[in-house]
């Protein structure tokens, strides 16, 4: 099992969801609020559900 840099992943997801919010999907604001309070496992599940490759967040 790989170790994920959850701080970097959280920043990425906040940016990803925030961009969607300003791109015409105001419901993404709820995603931003959720992402900020998720633990590492929840962040990984959320990222996978959005189709984000977690390998780019692996810690070596």
PQR file with spaces between the fields and no chain letter, atoms N, CA, C, O and H, PARSE charges and radii, in Angstrom:
ATOM       1  N    UNK     1       0.841   -1.171    0.000 -0.4000 1.5000
ATOM       2  CA   UNK     1       0.000    0.000    0.000 -0.0000 2.0000
ATOM       3  C    UNK     1       0.895    1.247    0.000  0.5500 1.7000
ATOM       4  O    UNK     1       1.870    1.314    0.749 -0.5500 1.4000
ATOM       5  N    UNK     2       0.571    2.199   -0.815 -0.4000 1.5000
ATOM       6  CA   UNK     2       1.350    3.432   -0.939 -0.0000 2.0000
ATOM       7  C    UNK     2       0.941    4.433    0.136  0.5500 1.7000
ATOM       8  O    UNK     2      -0.188    4.417    0.626 -0.5500 1.4000
ATOM       9  H    UNK     2      -0.220    2.145   -1.424  0.4000 1.0000
ATOM      10  N    UNK     3       1.875    5.294    0.487 -0.4000 1.5000
ATOM      11  CA   UNK     3       1.593    6.388    1.406 -0.0000 2.0000
ATOM      12  C    UNK     3       1.272    7.625    0.575  0.5500 1.7000
ATOM      13  O    UNK     3       2.017    7.985   -0.336 -0.5500 1.4000
ATOM      14  H    UNK     3       2.793    5.307    0.090  0.4000 1.0000
ATOM      15  N    UNK     4       0.161    8.266    0.899 -0.4000 1.5000
ATOM      16  CA   UNK     4      -0.314    9.423    0.143 -0.0000 2.0000
ATOM      17  C    UNK     4      -0.076   10.699    0.947  0.5500 1.7000
ATOM      18  O    UNK     4      -0.326   10.736    2.152 -0.5500 1.4000
ATOM      19  H    UNK     4      -0.444    7.973    1.639  0.4000 1.0000
ATOM      20  N    UNK     5       0.401   11.727    0.285 -0.4000 1.5000
ATOM      21  CA   UNK     5       0.554   13.042    0.894 -0.0000 2.0000
ATOM      22  C    UNK     5      -0.840   13.684    0.941  0.5500 1.7000
ATOM      23  O    UNK     5      -1.270   14.325   -0.018 -0.5500 1.4000
ATOM      24  H    UNK     5       0.604   11.696   -0.694  0.4000 1.0000
ATOM      25  N    UNK     6      -1.534   13.504    2.061 -0.4000 1.5000
ATOM      26  CA   UNK     6      -2.926   13.956    2.147 -0.0000 2.0000
ATOM      27  C    UNK     6      -3.048   15.478    2.147  0.5500 1.7000
ATOM      28  O    UNK     6      -4.068   16.010    1.710 -0.5500 1.4000
ATOM      29  H    UNK     6      -1.185   12.983    2.840  0.4000 1.0000
ATOM      30  N    UNK     7      -2.039   16.180    2.624 -0.4000 1.5000
ATOM      31  CA   UNK     7      -2.100   17.640    2.588 -0.0000 2.0000
ATOM      32  C    UNK     7      -2.087   18.143    1.148  0.5500 1.7000
ATOM      33  O    UNK     7      -2.849   19.038    0.781 -0.5500 1.4000
ATOM      34  H    UNK     7      -1.210   15.747    2.979  0.4000 1.0000
ATOM      35  N    UNK     8      -1.214   17.556    0.345 -0.4000 1.5000
ATOM      36  CA   UNK     8      -1.158   17.920   -1.082 -0.0000 2.0000
ATOM      37  C    UNK     8      -2.438   17.519   -1.799  0.5500 1.7000
ATOM      38  O    UNK     8      -2.947   18.259   -2.640 -0.5500 1.4000
ATOM      39  H    UNK     8      -0.595   16.829    0.643  0.4000 1.0000
ATOM      40  N    UNK     9      -2.957   16.338   -1.459 -0.4000 1.5000
ATOM      41  CA   UNK     9      -4.201   15.870   -2.071 -0.0000 2.0000
ATOM      42  C    UNK     9      -5.356   16.789   -1.689  0.5500 1.7000
ATOM      43  O    UNK     9      -6.178   17.134   -2.539 -0.5500 1.4000
ATOM      44  H    UNK     9      -2.543   15.736   -0.775  0.4000 1.0000
ATOM      45  N    UNK    10      -5.428   17.186   -0.426 -0.4000 1.5000
ATOM      46  CA   UNK    10      -6.496   18.083    0.029 -0.0000 2.0000
ATOM      47  C    UNK    10      -6.440   19.414   -0.742  0.5500 1.7000
ATOM      48  O    UNK    10      -7.465   19.908   -1.212 -0.5500 1.4000
ATOM      49  H    UNK    10      -4.761   16.906    0.264  0.4000 1.0000
ATOM      50  N    UNK    11      -5.229   19.987   -0.866 -0.4000 1.5000
ATOM      51  CA   UNK    11      -5.074   21.241   -1.609 -0.0000 2.0000
ATOM      52  C    UNK    11      -5.540   21.085   -3.051  0.5500 1.7000
ATOM      53  O    UNK    11      -6.214   21.957   -3.601 -0.5500 1.4000
ATOM      54  H    UNK    11      -4.397   19.586   -0.484  0.4000 1.0000
ATOM      55  N    UNK    12      -5.166   19.956   -3.653 -0.4000 1.5000
ATOM      56  CA   UNK    12      -5.557   19.695   -5.038 -0.0000 2.0000
ATOM      57  C    UNK    12      -7.084   19.602   -5.162  0.5500 1.7000
ATOM      58  O    UNK    12      -7.673   20.186   -6.072 -0.5500 1.4000
ATOM      59  H    UNK    12      -4.619   19.249   -3.207  0.4000 1.0000
ATOM      60  N    UNK    13      -7.721   18.867   -4.243 -0.4000 1.5000
ATOM      61  CA   UNK    13      -9.170   18.693   -4.315 -0.0000 2.0000
ATOM      62  C    UNK    13      -9.919   19.996   -4.054  0.5500 1.7000
ATOM      63  O    UNK    13     -10.941   20.261   -4.688 -0.5500 1.4000
ATOM      64  H    UNK    13      -7.244   18.393   -3.503  0.4000 1.0000
ATOM      65  N    UNK    14      -9.422   20.808   -3.130 -0.4000 1.5000
ATOM      66  CA   UNK    14     -10.060   22.109   -2.884 -0.0000 2.0000
ATOM      67  C    UNK    14      -9.975   22.955   -4.147  0.5500 1.7000
ATOM      68  O    UNK    14     -10.949   23.605   -4.529 -0.5500 1.4000
ATOM      69  H    UNK    14      -8.592   20.593   -2.615  0.4000 1.0000
ATOM      70  N    UNK    15      -8.823   22.950   -4.792 -0.4000 1.5000
ATOM      71  CA   UNK    15      -8.657   23.699   -6.034 -0.0000 2.0000
ATOM      72  C    UNK    15      -9.554   23.130   -7.128  0.5500 1.7000
ATOM      73  O    UNK    15     -10.202   23.878   -7.860 -0.5500 1.4000
ATOM      74  H    UNK    15      -8.032   22.422   -4.482  0.4000 1.0000
ATOM      75  N    UNK    16      -9.586   21.812   -7.235 -0.4000 1.5000
ATOM      76  CA   UNK    16     -10.388   21.120   -8.254 -0.0000 2.0000
ATOM      77  C    UNK    16     -11.871   21.449   -8.091  0.5500 1.7000
ATOM      78  O    UNK    16     -12.546   21.793   -9.062 -0.5500 1.4000
ATOM      79  H    UNK    16      -9.059   21.205   -6.640  0.4000 1.0000
ATOM      80  N    UNK    17     -12.372   21.342   -6.869 -0.4000 1.5000
ATOM      81  CA   UNK    17     -13.791   21.608   -6.610 -0.0000 2.0000
ATOM      82  C    UNK    17     -14.097   23.106   -6.684  0.5500 1.7000
ATOM      83  O    UNK    17     -15.163   23.504   -7.152 -0.5500 1.4000
ATOM      84  H    UNK    17     -11.824   21.062   -6.081  0.4000 1.0000
ATOM      85  N    UNK    18     -13.159   23.929   -6.221 -0.4000 1.5000
ATOM      86  CA   UNK    18     -13.355   25.374   -6.293 -0.0000 2.0000
ATOM      87  C    UNK    18     -13.429   25.861   -7.723  0.5500 1.7000
ATOM      88  O    UNK    18     -14.220   26.748   -8.045 -0.5500 1.4000
ATOM      89  H    UNK    18     -12.293   23.606   -5.841  0.4000 1.0000
ATOM      90  N    UNK    19     -12.609   25.285   -8.577 -0.4000 1.5000
ATOM      91  CA   UNK    19     -12.650   25.643   -9.994 -0.0000 2.0000
ATOM      92  C    UNK    19     -13.988   25.258  -10.602  0.5500 1.7000
ATOM      93  O    UNK    19     -14.545   26.006  -11.405 -0.5500 1.4000
ATOM      94  H    UNK    19     -11.967   24.565   -8.315  0.4000 1.0000
ATOM      95  N    UNK    20     -14.502   24.104  -10.226 -0.4000 1.5000
ATOM      96  CA   UNK    20     -15.811   23.673  -10.733 -0.0000 2.0000
ATOM      97  C    UNK    20     -16.900   24.629  -10.262  0.5500 1.7000
ATOM      98  O    UNK    20     -17.829   24.945  -11.006 -0.5500 1.4000
ATOM      99  H    UNK    20     -14.049   23.496   -9.574  0.4000 1.0000
ATOM     100  N    UNK    21     -16.773   25.087   -9.014 -0.4000 1.5000
ATOM     101  CA   UNK    21     -17.771   25.993   -8.465 -0.0000 2.0000
ATOM     102  C    UNK    21     -17.817   27.289   -9.280  0.5500 1.7000
ATOM     103  O    UNK    21     -18.897   27.763   -9.632 -0.5500 1.4000
ATOM     104  H    UNK    21     -16.019   24.830   -8.410  0.4000 1.0000
ATOM     105  N    UNK    22     -16.658   27.855   -9.576 -0.4000 1.5000
ATOM     106  CA   UNK    22     -16.620   29.099  -10.329 -0.0000 2.0000
ATOM     107  C    UNK    22     -16.839   28.880  -11.822  0.5500 1.7000
ATOM     108  O    UNK    22     -17.040   29.833  -12.574 -0.5500 1.4000
ATOM     109  H    UNK    22     -15.780   27.470   -9.290  0.4000 1.0000
ATOM     110  N    UNK    23     -16.800   27.622  -12.241 -0.4000 1.5000
ATOM     111  CA   UNK    23     -17.029   27.300  -13.646 -0.0000 2.0000
ATOM     112  C    UNK    23     -18.495   27.043  -13.960  0.5500 1.7000
ATOM     113  O    UNK    23     -18.825   26.585  -15.053 -0.5500 1.4000
ATOM     114  H    UNK    23     -16.636   26.848  -11.630  0.4000 1.0000
ATOM     115  N    UNK    24     -19.366   27.333  -13.018 -0.4000 1.5000
ATOM     116  CA   UNK    24     -20.791   27.191  -13.293 -0.0000 2.0000
ATOM     117  C    UNK    24     -21.476   26.068  -12.548  0.5500 1.7000
ATOM     118  O    UNK    24     -22.627   25.749  -12.847 -0.5500 1.4000
ATOM     119  H    UNK    24     -19.098   27.705  -12.129  0.4000 1.0000
ATOM     120  N    UNK    25     -20.803   25.456  -11.586 -0.4000 1.5000
ATOM     121  CA   UNK    25     -21.394   24.388  -10.793 -0.0000 2.0000
ATOM     122  C    UNK    25     -21.386   24.785   -9.321  0.5500 1.7000
ATOM     123  O    UNK    25     -20.533   24.323   -8.563 -0.5500 1.4000
ATOM     124  H    UNK    25     -19.868   25.715  -11.343  0.4000 1.0000
ATOM     125  N    UNK    26     -22.331   25.642   -8.904 -0.4000 1.5000
ATOM     126  CA   UNK    26     -22.322   26.155   -7.530 -0.0000 2.0000
ATOM     127  C    UNK    26     -22.436   25.070   -6.459  0.5500 1.7000
ATOM     128  O    UNK    26     -22.036   25.300   -5.318 -0.5500 1.4000
ATOM     129  H    UNK    26     -23.024   26.017   -9.520  0.4000 1.0000
ATOM     130  N    UNK    27     -22.966   23.909   -6.794 -0.4000 1.5000
ATOM     131  CA   UNK    27     -23.068   22.816   -5.822 -0.0000 2.0000
ATOM     132  C    UNK    27     -21.694   22.309   -5.403  0.5500 1.7000
ATOM     133  O    UNK    27     -21.570   21.649   -4.371 -0.5500 1.4000
ATOM     134  H    UNK    27     -23.291   23.723   -7.721  0.4000 1.0000
ATOM     135  N    UNK    28     -20.671   22.604   -6.180 -0.4000 1.5000
ATOM     136  CA   UNK    28     -19.313   22.185   -5.840 -0.0000 2.0000
ATOM     137  C    UNK    28     -18.821   22.865   -4.569  0.5500 1.7000
ATOM     138  O    UNK    28     -17.851   22.409   -3.965 -0.5500 1.4000
ATOM     139  H    UNK    28     -20.772   23.140   -7.018  0.4000 1.0000
ATOM     140  N    UNK    29     -19.476   23.951   -4.152 -0.4000 1.5000
ATOM     141  CA   UNK    29     -19.125   24.601   -2.892 -0.0000 2.0000
ATOM     142  C    UNK    29     -19.284   23.623   -1.734  0.5500 1.7000
ATOM     143  O    UNK    29     -18.501   23.650   -0.784 -0.5500 1.4000
ATOM     144  H    UNK    29     -20.265   24.322   -4.643  0.4000 1.0000
ATOM     145  N    UNK    30     -20.277   22.774   -1.809 -0.4000 1.5000
ATOM     146  CA   UNK    30     -20.479   21.756   -0.778 -0.0000 2.0000
ATOM     147  C    UNK    30     -19.316   20.780   -0.760  0.5500 1.7000
ATOM     148  O    UNK    30     -18.885   20.346    0.308 -0.5500 1.4000
ATOM     149  H    UNK    30     -20.912   22.751   -2.580  0.4000 1.0000
ATOM     150  N    UNK    31     -18.806   20.434   -1.931 -0.4000 1.5000
ATOM     151  CA   UNK    31     -17.649   19.542   -2.018 -0.0000 2.0000
ATOM     152  C    UNK    31     -16.423   20.179   -1.363  0.5500 1.7000
ATOM     153  O    UNK    31     -15.666   19.501   -0.669 -0.5500 1.4000
ATOM     154  H    UNK    31     -19.157   20.787   -2.799  0.4000 1.0000
ATOM     155  N    UNK    32     -16.230   21.465   -1.580 -0.4000 1.5000
ATOM     156  CA   UNK    32     -15.084   22.160   -0.981 -0.0000 2.0000
ATOM     157  C    UNK    32     -15.172   22.072    0.536  0.5500 1.7000
ATOM     158  O    UNK    32     -14.179   21.770    1.198 -0.5500 1.4000
ATOM     159  H    UNK    32     -16.845   22.016   -2.144  0.4000 1.0000
ATOM     160  N    UNK    33     -16.349   22.331    1.092 -0.4000 1.5000
ATOM     161  CA   UNK    33     -16.534   22.275    2.543 -0.0000 2.0000
ATOM     162  C    UNK    33     -16.291   20.862    3.068  0.5500 1.7000
ATOM     163  O    UNK    33     -15.684   20.690    4.125 -0.5500 1.4000
ATOM     164  H    UNK    33     -17.156   22.576    0.555  0.4000 1.0000
ATOM     165  N    UNK    34     -16.758   19.855    2.339 -0.4000 1.5000
ATOM     166  CA   UNK    34     -16.552   18.461    2.751 -0.0000 2.0000
ATOM     167  C    UNK    34     -15.072   18.098    2.718  0.5500 1.7000
ATOM     168  O    UNK    34     -14.561   17.488    3.657 -0.5500 1.4000
ATOM     169  H    UNK    34     -17.251   19.995    1.480  0.4000 1.0000
ATOM     170  N    UNK    35     -14.389   18.467    1.653 -0.4000 1.5000
ATOM     171  CA   UNK    35     -12.968   18.127    1.477 -0.0000 2.0000
ATOM     172  C    UNK    35     -12.137   18.690    2.626  0.5500 1.7000
ATOM     173  O    UNK    35     -11.204   18.039    3.098 -0.5500 1.4000
ATOM     174  H    UNK    35     -14.804   18.963    0.891  0.4000 1.0000
ATOM     175  N    UNK    36     -12.466   19.874    3.068 -0.4000 1.5000
ATOM     176  CA   UNK    36     -11.687   20.505    4.130 -0.0000 2.0000
ATOM     177  C    UNK    36     -11.796   19.761    5.462  0.5500 1.7000
ATOM     178  O    UNK    36     -10.922   19.892    6.318 -0.5500 1.4000
ATOM     179  H    UNK    36     -13.224   20.402    2.685  0.4000 1.0000
ATOM     180  N    UNK    37     -12.868   18.979    5.640 -0.4000 1.5000
ATOM     181  CA   UNK    37     -13.043   18.272    6.913 -0.0000 2.0000
ATOM     182  C    UNK    37     -12.823   16.758    6.819  0.5500 1.7000
ATOM     183  O    UNK    37     -12.978   16.057    7.819 -0.5500 1.4000
ATOM     184  H    UNK    37     -13.578   18.872    4.944  0.4000 1.0000
ATOM     185  N    UNK    38     -12.467   16.247    5.647 -0.4000 1.5000
ATOM     186  CA   UNK    38     -12.278   14.807    5.463 -0.0000 2.0000
ATOM     187  C    UNK    38     -10.953   14.328    6.026  0.5500 1.7000
ATOM     188  O    UNK    38      -9.967   15.065    6.046 -0.5500 1.4000
ATOM     189  H    UNK    38     -12.341   16.817    4.835  0.4000 1.0000
ATOM     190  N    UNK    39     -10.943   13.066    6.489 -0.4000 1.5000
ATOM     191  CA   UNK    39      -9.672   12.453    6.888 -0.0000 2.0000
ATOM     192  C    UNK    39      -9.002   11.876    5.637  0.5500 1.7000
ATOM     193  O    UNK    39      -9.559   11.950    4.542 -0.5500 1.4000
ATOM     194  H    UNK    39     -11.744   12.468    6.472  0.4000 1.0000
ATOM     195  N    UNK    40      -7.826   11.312    5.800 -0.4000 1.5000
ATOM     196  CA   UNK    40      -7.048   10.817    4.668 -0.0000 2.0000
ATOM     197  C    UNK    40      -7.753    9.761    3.829  0.5500 1.7000
ATOM     198  O    UNK    40      -7.690    9.786    2.600 -0.5500 1.4000
ATOM     199  H    UNK    40      -7.373   11.252    6.690  0.4000 1.0000
ATOM     200  N    UNK    41      -8.423    8.836    4.500 -0.4000 1.5000
ATOM     201  CA   UNK    41      -9.123    7.773    3.766 -0.0000 2.0000
ATOM     202  C    UNK    41     -10.279    8.341    2.956  0.5500 1.7000
ATOM     203  O    UNK    41     -10.498    7.946    1.810 -0.5500 1.4000
ATOM     204  H    UNK    41      -8.474    8.815    5.498  0.4000 1.0000
ATOM     205  N    UNK    42     -11.008    9.261    3.551 -0.4000 1.5000
ATOM     206  CA   UNK    42     -12.136    9.872    2.839 -0.0000 2.0000
ATOM     207  C    UNK    42     -11.641   10.689    1.648  0.5500 1.7000
ATOM     208  O    UNK    42     -12.268   10.692    0.588 -0.5500 1.4000
ATOM     209  H    UNK    42     -10.830    9.582    4.481  0.4000 1.0000
ATOM     210  N    UNK    43     -10.521   11.378    1.823 -0.4000 1.5000
ATOM     211  CA   UNK    43      -9.953   12.143    0.707 -0.0000 2.0000
ATOM     212  C    UNK    43      -9.600   11.237   -0.460  0.5500 1.7000
ATOM     213  O    UNK    43      -9.881   11.555   -1.616 -0.5500 1.4000
ATOM     214  H    UNK    43     -10.012   11.376    2.684  0.4000 1.0000
ATOM     215  N    UNK    44      -8.980   10.101   -0.144 -0.4000 1.5000
ATOM     216  CA   UNK    44      -8.608    9.157   -1.201 -0.0000 2.0000
ATOM     217  C    UNK    44      -9.840    8.615   -1.918  0.5500 1.7000
ATOM     218  O    UNK    44      -9.851    8.507   -3.144 -0.5500 1.4000
ATOM     219  H    UNK    44      -8.752    9.843    0.795  0.4000 1.0000
ATOM     220  N    UNK    45     -10.862    8.280   -1.165 -0.4000 1.5000
ATOM     221  CA   UNK    45     -12.100    7.786   -1.786 -0.0000 2.0000
ATOM     222  C    UNK    45     -12.741    8.851   -2.669  0.5500 1.7000
ATOM     223  O    UNK    45     -13.204    8.553   -3.770 -0.5500 1.4000
ATOM     224  H    UNK    45     -10.852    8.368   -0.168  0.4000 1.0000
ATOM     225  N    UNK    46     -12.768   10.092   -2.187 -0.4000 1.5000
ATOM     226  CA   UNK    46     -13.342   11.193   -2.960 -0.0000 2.0000
ATOM     227  C    UNK    46     -12.556   11.387   -4.257  0.5500 1.7000
ATOM     228  O    UNK    46     -13.141   11.524   -5.331 -0.5500 1.4000
ATOM     229  H    UNK    46     -12.391   10.334   -1.293  0.4000 1.0000
ATOM     230  N    UNK    47     -11.230   11.397   -4.149 -0.4000 1.5000
ATOM     231  CA   UNK    47     -10.387   11.581   -5.337 -0.0000 2.0000
ATOM     232  C    UNK    47     -10.629   10.469   -6.351  0.5500 1.7000
ATOM     233  O    UNK    47     -10.759   10.732   -7.547 -0.5500 1.4000
ATOM     234  H    UNK    47     -10.754   11.285   -3.277  0.4000 1.0000
ATOM     235  N    UNK    48     -10.691    9.231   -5.877 -0.4000 1.5000
ATOM     236  CA   UNK    48     -10.940    8.110   -6.786 -0.0000 2.0000
ATOM     237  C    UNK    48     -12.304    8.237   -7.444  0.5500 1.7000
ATOM     238  O    UNK    48     -12.449    7.923   -8.626 -0.5500 1.4000
ATOM     239  H    UNK    48     -10.585    9.017   -4.906  0.4000 1.0000
ATOM     240  N    UNK    49     -13.315    8.696   -6.695 -0.4000 1.5000
ATOM     241  CA   UNK    49     -14.650    8.839   -7.280 -0.0000 2.0000
ATOM     242  C    UNK    49     -14.678    9.927   -8.353  0.5500 1.7000
ATOM     243  O    UNK    49     -15.524    9.901   -9.246 -0.5500 1.4000
ATOM     244  H    UNK    49     -13.198    8.951   -5.735  0.4000 1.0000
ATOM     245  N    UNK    50     -13.750   10.885   -8.262 -0.4000 1.5000
ATOM     246  CA   UNK    50     -13.649   11.942   -9.268 -0.0000 2.0000
ATOM     247  C    UNK    50     -12.723   11.563  -10.416  0.5500 1.7000
ATOM     248  O    UNK    50     -12.545   12.340  -11.354 -0.5500 1.4000
ATOM     249  H    UNK    50     -13.062   10.906   -7.537  0.4000 1.0000
ATOM     250  N    UNK    51     -12.132   10.365  -10.345 -0.4000 1.5000
ATOM     251  CA   UNK    51     -11.258    9.893  -11.413 -0.0000 2.0000
ATOM     252  C    UNK    51      -9.844   10.439  -11.337  0.5500 1.7000
ATOM     253  O    UNK    51      -9.134   10.466  -12.343 -0.5500 1.4000
ATOM     254  H    UNK    51     -12.277    9.735   -9.583  0.4000 1.0000
ATOM     255  N    UNK    52      -9.423   10.875  -10.150 -0.4000 1.5000
ATOM     256  CA   UNK    52      -8.082   11.430   -9.967 -0.0000 2.0000
ATOM     257  C    UNK    52      -7.113   10.297   -9.657  0.5500 1.7000
ATOM     258  O    UNK    52      -7.392    9.441   -8.819 -0.5500 1.4000
ATOM     259  H    UNK    52      -9.999   10.853   -9.333  0.4000 1.0000
ATOM     260  N    UNK    53      -5.969   10.299  -10.342 -0.4000 1.5000
ATOM     261  CA   UNK    53      -4.947    9.279  -10.148 -0.0000 2.0000
ATOM     262  C    UNK    53      -4.156    9.589   -8.879  0.5500 1.7000
ATOM     263  O    UNK    53      -3.450   10.596   -8.818 -0.5500 1.4000
ATOM     264  H    UNK    53      -5.742   10.995  -11.023  0.4000 1.0000
ATOM     265  N    UNK    54      -4.271    8.739   -7.879 -0.4000 1.5000
ATOM     266  CA   UNK    54      -3.609    8.971   -6.597 -0.0000 2.0000
ATOM     267  C    UNK    54      -2.101    8.756   -6.661  0.5500 1.7000
ATOM     268  O    UNK    54      -1.385    9.164   -5.746 -0.5500 1.4000
ATOM     269  H    UNK    54      -4.845    7.921   -7.929  0.4000 1.0000
ATOM     270  N    UNK    55      -1.615    8.137   -7.703 -0.4000 1.5000
ATOM     271  CA   UNK    55      -0.175    7.902   -7.817 -0.0000 2.0000
ATOM     272  C    UNK    55       0.617    9.210   -7.817  0.5500 1.7000
ATOM     273  O    UNK    55       1.765    9.236   -7.372 -0.5500 1.4000
ATOM     274  H    UNK    55      -2.197    7.806   -8.446  0.4000 1.0000
ATOM     275  N    UNK    56       0.028   10.273   -8.303 -0.4000 1.5000
ATOM     276  CA   UNK    56       0.745   11.558   -8.335 -0.0000 2.0000
ATOM     277  C    UNK    56       0.909   12.165   -6.942  0.5500 1.7000
ATOM     278  O    UNK    56       1.626   13.153   -6.779 -0.5500 1.4000
ATOM     279  H    UNK    56      -0.904   10.253   -8.664  0.4000 1.0000
ATOM     280  N    UNK    57       0.250   11.582   -5.938 -0.4000 1.5000
ATOM     281  CA   UNK    57       0.333   12.089   -4.573 -0.0000 2.0000
ATOM     282  C    UNK    57       1.086   11.131   -3.641  0.5500 1.7000
ATOM     283  O    UNK    57       1.103   11.327   -2.426 -0.5500 1.4000
ATOM     284  H    UNK    57      -0.332   10.780   -6.071  0.4000 1.0000
ATOM     285  N    UNK    58       1.704   10.100   -4.215 -0.4000 1.5000
ATOM     286  CA   UNK    58       2.460    9.132   -3.418 -0.0000 2.0000
ATOM     287  C    UNK    58       3.707    9.770   -2.826  0.5500 1.7000
ATOM     288  O    UNK    58       4.368   10.587   -3.467 -0.5500 1.4000
ATOM     289  H    UNK    58       1.690    9.941   -5.202  0.4000 1.0000
ATOM     290  N    UNK    59       4.019    9.383   -1.589 -0.4000 1.5000
ATOM     291  CA   UNK    59       5.238    9.831   -0.931 -0.0000 2.0000
ATOM     292  C    UNK    59       6.264    8.746   -1.128  0.5500 1.7000
ATOM     293  O    UNK    59       5.979    7.569   -0.903 -0.5500 1.4000
ATOM     294  H    UNK    59       3.482    8.719   -1.069  0.4000 1.0000
ATOM     295  N    UNK    60       7.462    9.127   -1.547 -0.4000 1.5000
ATOM     296  CA   UNK    60       8.501    8.143   -1.812 -0.0000 2.0000
ATOM     297  C    UNK    60       9.377    7.920   -0.617  0.5500 1.7000
ATOM     298  O    UNK    60      10.307    7.116   -0.675 -0.5500 1.4000
ATOM     299  H    UNK    60       7.693   10.082   -1.730  0.4000 1.0000
